[in-house]
């Protein structure tokens, strides 16, 4: 999932804050923007209708989920290019009356950002539009969200070995995607996660079973069996409301 840092001259560090994709019409792609996503989970919800009305009026790219494992549980996923949205518009929304009587479950909070690995044919689409397309697609009613952390040993592998390991992983995910069962949302959360996780994964699709089966089919891969230190907690939900896609204007 993550790119492997290029070898650098000892004693020097080359700062690079851009996202890089594959060449497009022979021209290298580099941009300095990405999408941030937060999943906030709550319990104590007796009626989700007021929450849905609040979301409809918030003007955010957002999804409201009903929790499968908690009969009073709900979750809200919000997407924005601007991290300020999560401490302004989203914060304001979550202090309104519809949320005031709910109990936040911070153990399930997930926050991450889109990233590139250097081979994306359309870098801007990959970073800014792929996630909203997947999360807000009305046919993608089911979702499984979870954080994960890889062991340090993976980072020490050569770029070639990392590529082989990830290719095995990608082959399975691509088969599910091409069959229309699952779309994956992959986010980095280095330095953004309370428990020092490195990635947030969202699996969305029309039915719940294929999401679970994909997780199972990934278990025997070398990445999962040898290089995953921790996964979870898992939030499993069904969408009650998905906003129309409102792509953020550039500041």
MIRO-804486 format. One record per residue (C-alpha): x, y, z; residue in three letters; chain. Coordinates in Angstrom, 1 decimal, always signed. Layout:
! MIRO-804486
u:X; v:Y; w:Z; r:ALA; c:A
...
This chain:
! MIRO-804486
u:+0.0; v:+0.0; w:+0.0; r:UNK; c:A
u:+2.7; v:+2.5; w:+0.9; r:UNK; c:A
u:+5.5; v:+3.6; w:-1.4; r:UNK; c:A
u:+9.1; v:+2.7; w:-0.4; r:UNK; c:A
u:+11.5; v:+5.6; w:+0.2; r:UNK; c:A
u:+14.3; v:+6.0; w:-2.3; r:UNK; c:A
u:+17.8; v:+5.5; w:-1.0; r:UNK; c:A
u:+19.3; v:+8.8; w:+0.1; r:UNK; c:A
u:+22.8; v:+10.0; w:+0.6; r:UNK; c:A
u:+23.9; v:+9.4; w:+4.2; r:UNK; c:A
u:+23.4; v:+12.4; w:+6.4; r:UNK; c:A
u:+20.9; v:+14.0; w:+4.0; r:UNK; c:A
u:+17.1; v:+13.9; w:+3.8; r:UNK; c:A
u:+15.2; v:+15.1; w:+0.7; r:UNK; c:A
u:+11.9; v:+16.7; w:+1.7; r:UNK; c:A
u:+9.0; v:+15.8; w:-0.6; r:UNK; c:A
u:+5.5; v:+16.8; w:+0.3; r:UNK; c:A
u:+3.9; v:+16.1; w:-3.1; r:UNK; c:A
u:+1.9; v:+13.1; w:-4.2; r:UNK; c:A
u:+3.3; v:+11.5; w:-7.4; r:UNK; c:A
u:+1.5; v:+9.3; w:-10.0; r:UNK; c:A
u:+2.6; v:+7.6; w:-13.2; r:UNK; c:A
u:+3.3; v:+9.6; w:-16.3; r:UNK; c:A
u:+0.2; v:+10.9; w:-18.1; r:UNK; c:A
u:+0.7; v:+11.5; w:-21.9; r:UNK; c:A
u:+4.4; v:+11.3; w:-21.1; r:UNK; c:A
u:+4.3; v:+14.0; w:-18.4; r:UNK; c:A
u:+5.0; v:+13.1; w:-14.7; r:UNK; c:A
u:+2.1; v:+13.8; w:-12.4; r:UNK; c:A
u:+2.6; v:+15.5; w:-9.1; r:UNK; c:A
u:+0.1; v:+17.4; w:-6.9; r:UNK; c:A
u:+0.0; v:+18.8; w:-3.4; r:UNK; c:A
u:-3.4; v:+17.8; w:-2.3; r:UNK; c:A
u:-5.2; v:+14.8; w:-0.9; r:UNK; c:A
u:-8.5; v:+13.8; w:+0.7; r:UNK; c:A
u:-9.0; v:+13.4; w:+4.4; r:UNK; c:A
u:-11.6; v:+11.0; w:+5.8; r:UNK; c:A
u:-12.9; v:+10.6; w:+9.4; r:UNK; c:A
u:-15.2; v:+7.9; w:+10.7; r:UNK; c:A
u:-16.8; v:+8.9; w:+14.0; r:UNK; c:A
u:-18.8; v:+6.2; w:+15.9; r:UNK; c:A
u:-21.5; v:+6.7; w:+18.5; r:UNK; c:A
u:-23.9; v:+4.7; w:+20.7; r:UNK; c:A
u:-27.2; v:+5.6; w:+22.3; r:UNK; c:A
u:-29.1; v:+6.5; w:+19.2; r:UNK; c:A
u:-32.8; v:+5.6; w:+19.5; r:UNK; c:A
u:-33.8; v:+7.4; w:+16.3; r:UNK; c:A
u:-31.4; v:+8.1; w:+13.4; r:UNK; c:A
u:-33.8; v:+10.4; w:+11.6; r:UNK; c:A
u:-32.6; v:+13.7; w:+13.3; r:UNK; c:A
u:-29.0; v:+12.7; w:+12.5; r:UNK; c:A
u:-29.9; v:+12.2; w:+8.9; r:UNK; c:A
u:-31.6; v:+15.6; w:+8.7; r:UNK; c:A
u:-28.6; v:+17.2; w:+10.3; r:UNK; c:A
u:-26.3; v:+15.6; w:+7.8; r:UNK; c:A
u:-28.5; v:+16.7; w:+4.9; r:UNK; c:A
u:-28.1; v:+20.3; w:+6.0; r:UNK; c:A
u:-24.4; v:+20.2; w:+6.7; r:UNK; c:A
u:-23.2; v:+20.5; w:+3.1; r:UNK; c:A
u:-20.5; v:+17.8; w:+3.6; r:UNK; c:A
u:-19.6; v:+14.6; w:+1.7; r:UNK; c:A
u:-20.8; v:+12.2; w:+4.3; r:UNK; c:A
u:-22.3; v:+8.8; w:+5.1; r:UNK; c:A
u:-24.5; v:+7.8; w:+8.0; r:UNK; c:A
u:-24.2; v:+4.1; w:+9.0; r:UNK; c:A
u:-26.3; v:+1.9; w:+11.3; r:UNK; c:A
u:-24.0; v:-0.4; w:+13.3; r:UNK; c:A
u:-24.5; v:-4.1; w:+12.8; r:UNK; c:A
u:-23.1; v:-5.0; w:+16.3; r:UNK; c:A
u:-24.8; v:-2.3; w:+18.4; r:UNK; c:A
u:-28.6; v:-1.8; w:+18.1; r:UNK; c:A
u:-28.1; v:+1.8; w:+19.2; r:UNK; c:A
u:-24.9; v:+2.4; w:+17.3; r:UNK; c:A
u:-24.4; v:+4.8; w:+14.4; r:UNK; c:A
u:-21.3; v:+6.1; w:+12.6; r:UNK; c:A
u:-20.6; v:+9.1; w:+10.4; r:UNK; c:A
u:-17.9; v:+9.2; w:+7.7; r:UNK; c:A
u:-17.0; v:+12.7; w:+6.4; r:UNK; c:A
u:-14.6; v:+13.4; w:+3.5; r:UNK; c:A
u:-12.8; v:+16.7; w:+2.7; r:UNK; c:A
u:-9.7; v:+18.0; w:+1.1; r:UNK; c:A
u:-9.4; v:+20.5; w:+3.9; r:UNK; c:A
u:-8.4; v:+19.2; w:+7.4; r:UNK; c:A
u:-9.9; v:+22.4; w:+8.9; r:UNK; c:A
u:-13.4; v:+20.9; w:+8.1; r:UNK; c:A
u:-13.0; v:+18.3; w:+10.8; r:UNK; c:A
u:-12.4; v:+21.0; w:+13.5; r:UNK; c:A
u:-14.9; v:+23.5; w:+12.1; r:UNK; c:A
u:-17.9; v:+22.2; w:+10.1; r:UNK; c:A
u:-17.8; v:+18.7; w:+11.3; r:UNK; c:A
u:-17.2; v:+19.7; w:+14.9; r:UNK; c:A
u:-20.1; v:+22.1; w:+14.8; r:UNK; c:A
u:-22.3; v:+19.5; w:+13.3; r:UNK; c:A
u:-21.4; v:+17.0; w:+16.0; r:UNK; c:A
u:-22.3; v:+19.4; w:+18.8; r:UNK; c:A
u:-25.8; v:+20.0; w:+17.4; r:UNK; c:A
u:-28.9; v:+18.6; w:+19.2; r:UNK; c:A
u:-29.1; v:+15.5; w:+17.0; r:UNK; c:A
u:-25.8; v:+14.3; w:+18.4; r:UNK; c:A
u:-25.9; v:+15.8; w:+21.9; r:UNK; c:A
u:-27.5; v:+12.8; w:+23.6; r:UNK; c:A
u:-25.2; v:+10.2; w:+21.8; r:UNK; c:A
u:-22.1; v:+8.7; w:+23.4; r:UNK; c:A
u:-19.0; v:+8.9; w:+21.3; r:UNK; c:A
u:-16.9; v:+5.7; w:+21.0; r:UNK; c:A
u:-13.4; v:+7.1; w:+20.5; r:UNK; c:A
u:-11.9; v:+3.5; w:+20.3; r:UNK; c:A
u:-13.6; v:+3.3; w:+16.9; r:UNK; c:A
u:-12.5; v:+6.7; w:+15.6; r:UNK; c:A
u:-10.6; v:+6.5; w:+12.4; r:UNK; c:A
u:-8.9; v:+9.3; w:+10.5; r:UNK; c:A
u:-6.7; v:+9.1; w:+7.4; r:UNK; c:A
u:-5.7; v:+10.6; w:+4.1; r:UNK; c:A
u:-5.5; v:+9.4; w:+0.6; r:UNK; c:A
u:-2.1; v:+8.7; w:-0.9; r:UNK; c:A
u:-0.3; v:+7.7; w:-4.1; r:UNK; c:A
u:+2.2; v:+4.9; w:-4.7; r:UNK; c:A
u:+3.6; v:+6.4; w:-7.9; r:UNK; c:A
u:+1.8; v:+4.4; w:-10.6; r:UNK; c:A
u:-1.6; v:+6.0; w:-10.7; r:UNK; c:A
u:-2.7; v:+6.9; w:-14.3; r:UNK; c:A
u:-5.0; v:+9.7; w:-13.1; r:UNK; c:A
u:-3.5; v:+11.0; w:-9.9; r:UNK; c:A
u:-6.1; v:+13.7; w:-9.1; r:UNK; c:A
u:-9.0; v:+11.3; w:-9.6; r:UNK; c:A
u:-7.3; v:+8.7; w:-7.5; r:UNK; c:A
u:-6.6; v:+11.1; w:-4.6; r:UNK; c:A
u:-9.7; v:+13.3; w:-4.6; r:UNK; c:A
u:-12.6; v:+11.5; w:-6.3; r:UNK; c:A
u:-12.2; v:+7.7; w:-6.0; r:UNK; c:A
u:-13.1; v:+7.6; w:-2.3; r:UNK; c:A
u:-16.3; v:+9.7; w:-2.6; r:UNK; c:A
u:-17.3; v:+7.6; w:-5.6; r:UNK; c:A
u:-17.0; v:+4.5; w:-3.6; r:UNK; c:A
u:-18.4; v:+5.6; w:-0.3; r:UNK; c:A
u:-21.3; v:+7.7; w:-1.7; r:UNK; c:A
u:-22.4; v:+5.2; w:-4.4; r:UNK; c:A
u:-26.1; v:+4.4; w:-3.5; r:UNK; c:A
u:-25.5; v:+0.8; w:-4.4; r:UNK; c:A
u:-22.7; v:+0.5; w:-1.8; r:UNK; c:A
u:-25.0; v:+0.1; w:+1.2; r:UNK; c:A
u:-22.6; v:-2.1; w:+3.3; r:UNK; c:A
u:-19.3; v:-1.1; w:+4.8; r:UNK; c:A
u:-16.5; v:-2.6; w:+6.9; r:UNK; c:A
u:-14.0; v:-0.1; w:+8.3; r:UNK; c:A
u:-10.8; v:-1.0; w:+10.2; r:UNK; c:A
u:-7.3; v:+0.4; w:+11.0; r:UNK; c:A
u:-4.1; v:-1.7; w:+10.7; r:UNK; c:A
u:-0.5; v:-1.6; w:+11.4; r:UNK; c:A
u:+2.3; v:-3.5; w:+9.6; r:UNK; c:A
u:+5.4; v:-4.7; w:+11.3; r:UNK; c:A
u:+8.7; v:-2.8; w:+10.9; r:UNK; c:A
u:+10.1; v:-5.7; w:+9.0; r:UNK; c:A
u:+8.0; v:-4.8; w:+6.0; r:UNK; c:A
u:+9.7; v:-1.4; w:+5.7; r:UNK; c:A
u:+13.1; v:-3.1; w:+5.6; r:UNK; c:A
u:+12.3; v:-5.2; w:+2.6; r:UNK; c:A
u:+13.6; v:-4.2; w:-0.8; r:UNK; c:A
u:+11.3; v:-2.4; w:-3.1; r:UNK; c:A
u:+11.1; v:-5.5; w:-5.4; r:UNK; c:A
u:+10.1; v:-7.7; w:-2.5; r:UNK; c:A
u:+7.5; v:-5.2; w:-1.3; r:UNK; c:A
u:+6.1; v:-5.1; w:-4.8; r:UNK; c:A
u:+5.7; v:-8.9; w:-5.1; r:UNK; c:A
u:+4.0; v:-9.0; w:-1.7; r:UNK; c:A
u:+1.6; v:-6.2; w:-2.6; r:UNK; c:A
u:+0.9; v:-7.7; w:-6.1; r:UNK; c:A
u:-0.5; v:-10.9; w:-4.4; r:UNK; c:A
u:-2.7; v:-8.7; w:-2.2; r:UNK; c:A
u:-3.9; v:-6.6; w:-5.2; r:UNK; c:A
u:-4.8; v:-9.6; w:-7.3; r:UNK; c:A
u:-7.4; v:-10.7; w:-4.8; r:UNK; c:A
u:-8.8; v:-7.2; w:-4.3; r:UNK; c:A
u:-9.0; v:-6.6; w:-8.0; r:UNK; c:A
u:-11.0; v:-9.8; w:-8.6; r:UNK; c:A
u:-13.6; v:-8.7; w:-6.1; r:UNK; c:A
u:-13.7; v:-5.2; w:-7.6; r:UNK; c:A
u:-14.0; v:-6.4; w:-11.2; r:UNK; c:A
u:-16.9; v:-8.6; w:-10.1; r:UNK; c:A
u:-18.7; v:-5.6; w:-8.6; r:UNK; c:A
u:-18.6; v:-7.0; w:-5.0; r:UNK; c:A
u:-16.2; v:-4.7; w:-3.2; r:UNK; c:A
u:-14.6; v:-1.3; w:-3.6; r:UNK; c:A
u:-11.7; v:-0.5; w:-1.3; r:UNK; c:A
u:-10.9; v:+2.7; w:+0.4; r:UNK; c:A
u:-7.2; v:+2.9; w:+1.4; r:UNK; c:A
u:-5.9; v:+5.7; w:+3.6; r:UNK; c:A
u:-2.7; v:+6.4; w:+5.4; r:UNK; c:A
u:-2.9; v:+7.6; w:+9.0; r:UNK; c:A
u:+0.7; v:+7.9; w:+10.1; r:UNK; c:A
u:+0.8; v:+10.4; w:+13.0; r:UNK; c:A
u:-3.0; v:+10.8; w:+12.9; r:UNK; c:A
u:-4.1; v:+7.7; w:+14.8; r:UNK; c:A
u:-4.4; v:+7.5; w:+18.5; r:UNK; c:A
u:-3.0; v:+4.0; w:+18.6; r:UNK; c:A
u:-0.2; v:+4.6; w:+16.1; r:UNK; c:A
u:-1.9; v:+2.6; w:+13.3; r:UNK; c:A
u:-0.6; v:+3.2; w:+9.8; r:UNK; c:A
u:-3.6; v:+2.6; w:+7.5; r:UNK; c:A
u:-7.4; v:+2.9; w:+7.6; r:UNK; c:A
u:-9.2; v:+0.5; w:+5.3; r:UNK; c:A
u:-12.8; v:+0.8; w:+4.2; r:UNK; c:A
u:-14.5; v:-2.0; w:+2.2; r:UNK; c:A
u:-17.8; v:-1.0; w:+0.6; r:UNK; c:A
u:-20.2; v:-2.9; w:-1.6; r:UNK; c:A
u:-23.8; v:-3.9; w:-2.3; r:UNK; c:A
u:-23.8; v:-7.0; w:+0.0; r:UNK; c:A
u:-22.1; v:-7.7; w:+3.4; r:UNK; c:A
u:-20.9; v:-11.3; w:+2.8; r:UNK; c:A
u:-18.3; v:-10.5; w:+0.1; r:UNK; c:A
u:-16.8; v:-7.8; w:+2.3; r:UNK; c:A
u:-16.2; v:-10.5; w:+5.0; r:UNK; c:A
u:-15.1; v:-13.0; w:+2.5; r:UNK; c:A
u:-12.5; v:-10.6; w:+1.1; r:UNK; c:A
u:-11.0; v:-10.2; w:+4.5; r:UNK; c:A
u:-10.8; v:-14.0; w:+4.9; r:UNK; c:A
u:-9.3; v:-14.5; w:+1.5; r:UNK; c:A
u:-6.6; v:-11.9; w:+2.3; r:UNK; c:A
u:-5.5; v:-13.8; w:+5.5; r:UNK; c:A
u:-3.2; v:-16.4; w:+3.8; r:UNK; c:A
u:-1.4; v:-13.8; w:+1.7; r:UNK; c:A
u:+2.2; v:-13.1; w:+2.8; r:UNK; c:A
u:+1.5; v:-9.5; w:+3.7; r:UNK; c:A
u:-1.3; v:-10.4; w:+6.2; r:UNK; c:A
u:+0.2; v:-13.6; w:+7.5; r:UNK; c:A
u:+3.7; v:-12.3; w:+8.0; r:UNK; c:A
u:+3.7; v:-8.5; w:+8.1; r:UNK; c:A
u:+0.5; v:-7.3; w:+9.8; r:UNK; c:A
u:+1.1; v:-6.5; w:+13.5; r:UNK; c:A
u:-2.5; v:-5.5; w:+14.3; r:UNK; c:A
u:-5.9; v:-5.0; w:+12.7; r:UNK; c:A
u:-9.1; v:-3.5; w:+14.1; r:UNK; c:A
u:-11.3; v:-2.7; w:+15.8; r:UNK; c:A
u:-13.7; v:-3.3; w:+13.0; r:UNK; c:A
u:-16.8; v:-1.2; w:+12.4; r:UNK; c:A
u:-19.5; v:-2.9; w:+10.3; r:UNK; c:A
u:-22.5; v:-0.9; w:+9.2; r:UNK; c:A
u:-25.2; v:-0.3; w:+6.6; r:UNK; c:A
u:-25.7; v:+3.1; w:+5.1; r:UNK; c:A
u:-28.8; v:+4.9; w:+6.1; r:UNK; c:A
u:-27.9; v:+8.1; w:+4.2; r:UNK; c:A
u:-25.3; v:+9.0; w:+1.6; r:UNK; c:A
u:-24.9; v:+12.6; w:+0.6; r:UNK; c:A
u:-24.6; v:+13.7; w:-3.1; r:UNK; c:A
u:-20.9; v:+14.2; w:-3.9; r:UNK; c:A
u:-19.9; v:+17.7; w:-3.2; r:UNK; c:A
u:-16.3; v:+18.1; w:-4.4; r:UNK; c:A
u:-14.5; v:+20.7; w:-2.3; r:UNK; c:A
u:-13.6; v:+23.9; w:-4.0; r:UNK; c:A
u:-9.8; v:+24.6; w:-3.9; r:UNK; c:A
u:-8.9; v:+27.2; w:-1.2; r:UNK; c:A
